[in-house]
Amino acid sequence: MAQTLHWQKSTFSGGAEGNACVELAASATLSTLHLRESDTPDTALTATPVALAHLLAGIRGGLGPQRTTSKTFF
């Protein structure tokens, strides 16, 4: 049986109306966290609290994906 998740909007999502926010939900046992963007509610990242904490720490520390410049060759 699928559980019903109760999504909570991030306070850092801004005050814009509509689907412009990040949402978080926890499983009933708190062993799994779910993260999604409100404009794509059918797609969610699922992780343990420890794994999500490591991801957020890496993002805060600047360890996110590096932007690259694409080059066009003729």
ZALUM-514911 format. One record per atom (N, C-alpha, C): residue in three letters; x, y, z. Coordinates in nm, 3 decimals, always signed. Each point is the difference from the previous one (the first is absolute). Layout:
N
+--------+---------+---------+---------+
| residu |      px |      py |      pz |
+--------+---------+---------+---------+
|    ALA |       X |       Y |       Z |
...
+--------+---------+---------+---------+
This chain:
74
+--------+---------+---------+---------+
| residu |      px |      py |      pz |
+--------+---------+---------+---------+
|    MET |  +0.083 |  -0.117 |  +0.000 |
|    MET |  -0.083 |  +0.117 |  +0.000 |
|    MET |  +0.089 |  +0.125 |  +0.000 |
|    ALA |  -0.028 |  +0.093 |  -0.090 |
|    ALA |  +0.078 |  +0.122 |  -0.010 |
|    ALA |  -0.037 |  +0.096 |  +0.114 |
|    GLN |  +0.100 |  +0.065 |  +0.054 |
|    GLN |  -0.026 |  +0.095 |  +0.107 |
|    GLN |  -0.028 |  +0.138 |  -0.057 |
|    THR |  -0.077 |  +0.078 |  +0.070 |
|    THR |  -0.027 |  +0.138 |  -0.039 |
|    THR |  +0.106 |  +0.088 |  +0.063 |
|    LEU |  +0.070 |  +0.075 |  -0.082 |
|    LEU |  +0.103 |  +0.090 |  +0.050 |
|    LEU |  -0.059 |  +0.138 |  +0.022 |
|    HIS |  +0.046 |  +0.065 |  +0.103 |
|    HIS |  -0.044 |  +0.137 |  +0.031 |
|    HIS |  +0.116 |  +0.092 |  -0.034 |
|    TRP |  -0.014 |  +0.072 |  -0.111 |
|    TRP |  +0.107 |  +0.084 |  -0.052 |
|    TRP |  +0.000 |  +0.135 |  +0.070 |
|    GLN |  +0.121 |  +0.048 |  +0.032 |
|    GLN |  +0.018 |  +0.130 |  +0.065 |
|    GLN |  +0.086 |  +0.086 |  -0.092 |
|    LYS |  -0.043 |  +0.122 |  -0.026 |
|    LYS |  +0.075 |  +0.091 |  -0.086 |
|    LYS |  +0.117 |  +0.060 |  +0.077 |
|    SER |  +0.108 |  +0.020 |  -0.071 |
|    SER |  +0.118 |  +0.063 |  +0.058 |
|    SER |  -0.026 |  +0.147 |  +0.026 |
|    THR |  +0.051 |  +0.051 |  +0.111 |
|    THR |  -0.012 |  +0.143 |  +0.029 |
|    THR |  +0.093 |  +0.082 |  -0.089 |
|    PHE |  +0.094 |  -0.066 |  -0.067 |
|    PHE |  +0.092 |  +0.069 |  -0.090 |
|    PHE |  -0.052 |  +0.006 |  -0.143 |
|    SER |  -0.121 |  -0.046 |  -0.024 |
|    SER |  -0.054 |  -0.004 |  -0.135 |
|    SER |  -0.054 |  +0.134 |  -0.047 |
|    GLY |  -0.005 |  +0.097 |  +0.084 |
|    GLY |  -0.049 |  +0.132 |  -0.039 |
|    GLY |  -0.150 |  +0.011 |  +0.017 |
|    GLY |  -0.049 |  +0.118 |  -0.020 |
|    GLY |  -0.142 |  +0.025 |  +0.021 |
|    GLY |  -0.082 |  -0.003 |  -0.127 |
|    ALA |  +0.057 |  -0.051 |  -0.108 |
|    ALA |  -0.073 |  +0.000 |  -0.127 |
|    ALA |  -0.119 |  -0.094 |  +0.005 |
|    GLU |  -0.104 |  +0.039 |  -0.067 |
|    GLU |  -0.117 |  -0.086 |  -0.012 |
|    GLU |  +0.027 |  -0.107 |  -0.105 |
|    GLY |  -0.070 |  -0.110 |  +0.010 |
|    GLY |  +0.014 |  -0.105 |  -0.100 |
|    GLY |  +0.101 |  -0.104 |  +0.037 |
|    ASN |  +0.051 |  -0.066 |  -0.100 |
|    ASN |  +0.091 |  -0.113 |  +0.020 |
|    ASN |  +0.145 |  +0.042 |  -0.013 |
|    ALA |  +0.052 |  +0.069 |  +0.099 |
|    ALA |  +0.138 |  +0.046 |  -0.002 |
|    ALA |  +0.068 |  -0.032 |  +0.133 |
|    CYS |  -0.011 |  -0.124 |  +0.044 |
|    CYS |  +0.058 |  -0.030 |  +0.130 |
|    CYS |  +0.052 |  -0.143 |  +0.008 |
|    VAL |  +0.084 |  -0.021 |  +0.098 |
|    VAL |  +0.052 |  -0.132 |  +0.033 |
|    VAL |  -0.082 |  -0.053 |  +0.116 |
|    GLU |  -0.035 |  -0.129 |  -0.004 |
|    GLU |  -0.080 |  -0.061 |  +0.105 |
|    GLU |  +0.070 |  -0.123 |  +0.055 |
|    LEU |  -0.022 |  -0.027 |  +0.128 |
|    LEU |  +0.061 |  -0.112 |  +0.068 |
|    LEU |  -0.108 |  -0.078 |  +0.074 |
|    ALA |  +0.011 |  -0.133 |  -0.003 |
|    ALA |  -0.091 |  -0.087 |  +0.076 |
|    ALA |  +0.083 |  -0.112 |  +0.063 |
|    ALA |  -0.047 |  -0.049 |  +0.112 |
|    ALA |  +0.067 |  -0.110 |  +0.069 |
|    ALA |  -0.092 |  -0.121 |  +0.005 |
|    SER |  +0.060 |  -0.119 |  -0.005 |
|    SER |  -0.078 |  -0.122 |  +0.016 |
|    SER |  -0.051 |  -0.007 |  +0.145 |
|    ALA |  -0.093 |  -0.087 |  +0.024 |
|    ALA |  -0.059 |  -0.013 |  +0.134 |
|    ALA |  +0.105 |  -0.036 |  +0.105 |
|    THR |  +0.101 |  -0.074 |  -0.038 |
|    THR |  +0.103 |  -0.042 |  +0.095 |
|    THR |  +0.119 |  +0.097 |  +0.003 |
|    LEU |  -0.005 |  +0.105 |  -0.082 |
|    LEU |  +0.107 |  +0.099 |  -0.012 |
|    LEU |  +0.131 |  -0.059 |  -0.053 |
|    SER |  -0.006 |  -0.119 |  -0.057 |
|    SER |  +0.121 |  -0.062 |  -0.053 |
|    SER |  +0.027 |  +0.041 |  -0.145 |
|    THR |  -0.098 |  +0.061 |  -0.065 |
|    THR |  +0.014 |  +0.042 |  -0.138 |
|    THR |  -0.057 |  +0.140 |  -0.016 |
|    LEU |  +0.076 |  +0.084 |  -0.071 |
|    LEU |  -0.046 |  +0.135 |  -0.031 |
|    LEU |  -0.023 |  +0.010 |  -0.150 |
|    HIS |  -0.095 |  +0.083 |  -0.039 |
|    HIS |  -0.035 |  +0.020 |  -0.140 |
|    HIS |  +0.009 |  +0.149 |  -0.029 |
|    LEU |  +0.066 |  +0.035 |  -0.110 |
|    LEU |  +0.020 |  +0.139 |  -0.038 |
|    LEU |  -0.048 |  +0.016 |  -0.143 |
|    ARG |  -0.078 |  +0.106 |  -0.027 |
|    ARG |  -0.051 |  +0.022 |  -0.136 |
|    ARG |  -0.017 |  +0.149 |  -0.026 |
|    GLU |  -0.012 |  +0.033 |  -0.128 |
|    GLU |  -0.037 |  +0.135 |  -0.041 |
|    GLU |  -0.150 |  -0.001 |  -0.021 |
|    SER |  -0.067 |  +0.105 |  +0.043 |
|    SER |  -0.145 |  +0.001 |  -0.009 |
|    SER |  -0.051 |  +0.004 |  -0.143 |
|    ASP |  +0.083 |  +0.045 |  -0.096 |
|    ASP |  -0.047 |  +0.002 |  -0.138 |
|    ASP |  +0.011 |  -0.136 |  -0.067 |
|    THR |  +0.068 |  -0.096 |  +0.063 |
|    THR |  +0.005 |  -0.138 |  -0.049 |
|    THR |  -0.027 |  -0.095 |  +0.117 |
|    PRO |  -0.121 |  -0.002 |  +0.052 |
|    PRO |  -0.028 |  -0.076 |  +0.122 |
|    PRO |  +0.009 |  -0.152 |  -0.015 |
|    ASP |  +0.000 |  -0.051 |  -0.122 |
|    ASP |  +0.010 |  -0.145 |  -0.019 |
|    ASP |  +0.143 |  -0.050 |  +0.003 |
|    THR |  +0.097 |  +0.091 |  +0.006 |
|    THR |  +0.141 |  -0.037 |  +0.004 |
|    THR |  +0.058 |  +0.044 |  +0.133 |
|    ALA |  +0.056 |  -0.095 |  +0.074 |
|    ALA |  +0.055 |  +0.032 |  +0.132 |
|    ALA |  +0.131 |  -0.073 |  +0.022 |
|    LEU |  +0.089 |  +0.064 |  +0.072 |
|    LEU |  +0.125 |  -0.060 |  +0.045 |
|    LEU |  -0.031 |  -0.067 |  +0.134 |
|    THR |  +0.037 |  -0.126 |  +0.015 |
|    THR |  -0.023 |  -0.073 |  +0.124 |
|    THR |  +0.135 |  -0.038 |  +0.059 |
|    ALA |  +0.020 |  +0.032 |  +0.127 |
|    ALA |  +0.129 |  -0.027 |  +0.064 |
|    ALA |  -0.020 |  -0.020 |  +0.150 |
|    THR |  +0.102 |  -0.055 |  +0.063 |
|    THR |  +0.001 |  -0.007 |  +0.146 |
|    THR |  +0.033 |  +0.139 |  +0.053 |
|    PRO |  -0.032 |  +0.028 |  +0.124 |
|    PRO |  +0.036 |  +0.131 |  +0.057 |
|    PRO |  +0.151 |  +0.029 |  -0.006 |
|    VAL |  +0.082 |  -0.102 |  +0.023 |
|    VAL |  +0.145 |  +0.019 |  -0.004 |
|    VAL |  +0.047 |  +0.033 |  -0.142 |
|    ALA |  -0.051 |  -0.071 |  -0.099 |
|    ALA |  +0.039 |  +0.026 |  -0.138 |
|    ALA |  -0.043 |  +0.139 |  -0.044 |
|    LEU |  -0.120 |  +0.042 |  +0.036 |
|    LEU |  -0.047 |  +0.133 |  -0.036 |
|    LEU |  +0.083 |  +0.107 |  +0.071 |
|    ALA |  +0.037 |  -0.023 |  +0.124 |
|    ALA |  +0.085 |  +0.095 |  +0.073 |
|    ALA |  +0.135 |  +0.015 |  -0.069 |
|    HIS |  +0.058 |  -0.110 |  -0.049 |
|    HIS |  +0.127 |  +0.007 |  -0.072 |
|    HIS |  -0.015 |  +0.077 |  -0.131 |
|    LEU |  -0.110 |  -0.024 |  -0.072 |
|    LEU |  -0.025 |  +0.072 |  -0.124 |
|    LEU |  -0.009 |  +0.150 |  +0.027 |
|    LEU |  -0.078 |  +0.039 |  +0.100 |
|    LEU |  -0.016 |  +0.142 |  +0.032 |
|    LEU |  +0.131 |  +0.063 |  +0.047 |
|    ALA |  +0.078 |  -0.073 |  +0.078 |
|    ALA |  +0.130 |  +0.051 |  +0.044 |
|    ALA |  +0.093 |  +0.022 |  -0.119 |
|    GLY |  -0.003 |  -0.092 |  -0.095 |
|    GLY |  +0.081 |  +0.016 |  -0.120 |
|    GLY |  -0.042 |  +0.120 |  -0.083 |
|    ILE |  -0.130 |  +0.020 |  -0.012 |
|    ILE |  -0.050 |  +0.115 |  -0.075 |
|    ILE |  +0.040 |  +0.129 |  +0.069 |
|    ARG |  -0.017 |  +0.005 |  +0.131 |
|    ARG |  +0.038 |  +0.120 |  +0.075 |
|    ARG |  +0.149 |  +0.026 |  -0.009 |
|    GLY |  +0.079 |  -0.105 |  -0.009 |
|    GLY |  +0.145 |  +0.014 |  -0.007 |
|    GLY |  +0.053 |  +0.023 |  -0.141 |
|    GLY |  -0.090 |  +0.011 |  -0.096 |
|    GLY |  +0.042 |  +0.028 |  -0.137 |
|    GLY |  +0.042 |  -0.122 |  -0.079 |
|    LEU |  -0.041 |  -0.118 |  +0.043 |
|    LEU |  +0.040 |  -0.121 |  -0.069 |
|    LEU |  -0.104 |  -0.048 |  -0.101 |
|    GLY |  -0.090 |  +0.089 |  -0.042 |
|    GLY |  -0.101 |  -0.036 |  -0.098 |
|    GLY |  +0.061 |  -0.016 |  -0.138 |
|    PRO |  -0.083 |  -0.035 |  -0.097 |
|    PRO |  +0.049 |  -0.016 |  -0.138 |
|    PRO |  +0.063 |  +0.128 |  -0.051 |
|    GLN |  +0.108 |  -0.015 |  -0.071 |
|    GLN |  +0.069 |  +0.115 |  -0.057 |
|    GLN |  -0.061 |  +0.034 |  -0.135 |
|    ARG |  -0.023 |  +0.127 |  -0.023 |
|    ARG |  -0.052 |  +0.044 |  -0.129 |
|    ARG |  +0.112 |  -0.001 |  -0.102 |
|    THR |  -0.031 |  -0.044 |  -0.118 |
|    THR |  +0.097 |  +0.000 |  -0.108 |
|    THR |  -0.054 |  +0.081 |  -0.115 |
|    THR |  +0.091 |  +0.049 |  -0.081 |
|    THR |  -0.039 |  +0.075 |  -0.118 |
|    THR |  +0.002 |  -0.095 |  -0.118 |
|    SER |  -0.114 |  -0.011 |  -0.067 |
|    SER |  -0.001 |  -0.085 |  -0.118 |
|    SER |  +0.064 |  +0.074 |  -0.115 |
|    LYS |  +0.069 |  -0.074 |  -0.084 |
|    LYS |  +0.067 |  +0.058 |  -0.115 |
|    LYS |  -0.057 |  -0.060 |  -0.126 |
|    THR |  -0.023 |  +0.083 |  -0.098 |
|    THR |  -0.050 |  -0.045 |  -0.128 |
|    THR |  +0.113 |  +0.001 |  -0.100 |
|    PHE |  +0.018 |  -0.111 |  -0.066 |
|    PHE |  +0.105 |  -0.010 |  -0.100 |
|    PHE |  -0.063 |  -0.008 |  -0.137 |
|    PHE |  +0.052 |  +0.078 |  -0.095 |
|    PHE |  -0.054 |  +0.000 |  -0.136 |
|    PHE |  +0.091 |  -0.077 |  -0.092 |
+--------+---------+---------+---------+
